[in-house]
Amino acid sequence: MAHAQHALGACQVVKAFDYKEQRMVAIKIIRNKKRFHTQALVEVKILMHIKTHDQDDSANFVQTRGHFYFRSHLCIAFELLSINLYEFIKNNNFQGVSLPLIRRFAIQLLTSLRALRKQRIVHCDLKPENILLNDPGKSAIKMIDFGSSCFEETKVMHLRYTYATPTLHLH
């Protein structure tokens, strides 16, 4: 079982086998604390919105498989992806990557950003750790971690960092 835990301890992600669907999934387990749970419910709402508006999986967002509660902890199931772009660059000894690969990544990211704009969603935590390769050795990527996201019309009285999702590292 592979997992990662965010430094704040808000949640962890585990690799699991979905016996119903007969496939591996990533499950984000959010700690049963009110401040984490409240923001995680916003994440679920955004993920369900994305799922409804990107049924053909063309916007390069991680696909959610649903959510459930386990021992009072909110759990969100996702498709299992590969390493993040930071790990990808690190594995390449920070030597950089080819221009054609950068173009393929950029086109996919711009597609994702255009879809977010169309759906009026602000990601709020876009960084290399939140962009994952679909498969090792291939250039398809997906945007993850909507735990800090919000809809554009959301009024924010003050910004306070209370919840952040972890990055999944599979070893």
Residue, then its C-alpha position, 0 to 999 in steps of 0.5 A: m500500500a502506497h500513501a502520502q500524508h500532508a504535513l498538516g495531517a489533514c489527510q492521506v492518500v492510499k492505493a487500494f483495489d476496488y473489488k466492485e470495479q476490479r481495478m486499482v484506485a487512489i483513495k484520499i482519506i480526510r481526517n474527521k475534524k470539522r475544519f478539514h471536513t468542511q473544505a473536503l465537502v467543497e472539494v467533493k462538490i467541485l469534483m462532482h461538478i467537473k465529472t458532470h461537465d467533463q464526461d468524455d474526460s477531455a479536460n485532463f482532470v483526475q477522474t473521481r470514482g465517488h466518495f464515502y465515509f469510513r469510520s467517520h472519515l470522508c474518503i474520495a476515490f480517484e483513478l490511479l495515476s503515476i508520478n507528479l511533474y516534480e518527481f518526473i523532473k527530479n528523476n531526470n536529475f533536474q536536467g529539463v525535458s525536450l521542447p516537444l514534451i514541454r509543448r505536449f504538457a503545455i497544450q494539456l495544461l491549457t486545455s485544463l485551464r480553459a475548462l476550469r475557466k468555462q466551469r468558473i472554478v479557481h484551482c488555487d494550488l496549481k504546481p508541478e506536484n499537482i500535475l500527474l502523469n497518467d502512465p509512466g513513460k507517456s506524456a498524458i497528464k492530469m490535474i489533481d488536488f481540488g482541495s483548495s479550489c472554489f467556484e468564482e462566485t464564492k465570496v472569501m471573507h479572509l484566506r486562511y490555510t486550513y486544508a491542503t491535499p497531499t500528493l500521491h507518491l507511489h514507490 
